[in-house]
Amino acid sequence: MDLPLIWSVLIALAVMMYVLLDGMDLGVGMLTFLAANEGERNLMTATIEPVWDGNETWLVLGGGGLFAAFPLAYAVLMPAFYLPVLLMLAALIFRGVAFEFRHKAVRPITKAFWNGAFYGGSLIAAISQGLILGAFIGGVDVAERSFSGGAFDWLTPFSLLVGVSVPIGYVLLGCCWLILKTADALYAKARRWGLYALIALSICFMAVSLATLSVDPRVTDRWGLSMQYIELSKALPLAPIPLAGLGLVLWLARDLRGDPLTIPDWRPYLLATGIFLSGYLGLAVSLFPWLVPFHFTIWETAAQDNALTFLLVGAAIMLPVILIYTVYVYRLFWGKVQAGDGYHG
């Protein structure tokens, strides 16, 4: 049994679940900036109130899994990303405090402060995650199994491009979530915002995909591409991934522009999820088997098999519990949120 491979799949699953679930509520947090009034803003936050803190469980699982199962990767990557990671954690903490305090604020100035903190925390957390992802894809400097770069090596044109793309993607998820959970004026706005976000994300998606091919020759070779030729034996088997992403983008654009009465409200979020999955799968194909691109593979960074086996027993118990809880909560609070359903502490 290939334990490092199993654990890499589990961590990839945890990260993807975090992106889809917490990315959605970060997107809603950023969209509160566009709310017409406090009532509309409360309605937005009411859609994520039952699930937002539970969504962050997946981030803990992914980070904890990396630390326990791949200690060398954790030891190399964390010093490389200290600043954006600390910025992300501070933003998530501040955002969590603001989520509670904005409902208790009485004076207009404090209400405005906590509303701004909630929006700003969501935005900064999303940008930080994009910067981390971009820096990870670009690779880090390693010498003698340790990070050997500088404190700001993560700040590159490529990481900035990804840092812009991730918040836009989260906004798209947030819009599709509001389509599912709201009605009337806010529902109509979410459809319009979602179309704008989809257009922006499509541009970013294309730019990041092309830029990723230039990160390392091994990535380009994996896709069978070069400036002189296309190696069809490699490119054709992988072509369904970007083609599926393109098809989902076109489908979602048609749904967002179409007649709401003929389109189920759950489908835009499902299509947005598919777009993220296609991008995630394309990234996995580009980077596999590197866990510290392009220095160490998942097998070179893994803990001993006995440790991985022990951890796997715990994961086999906890993962189903987390999944069941997640499904239960989302199922329990399924349906449209009405005015007056917001949190009142």
Order of alpha helices (4+ residues) and beta strands (2+ residues): alpha-alpha-alpha-alpha-alpha-alpha-alpha-beta-beta-alpha-alpha-alpha-alpha-alpha-alpha-beta-beta-alpha-alpha
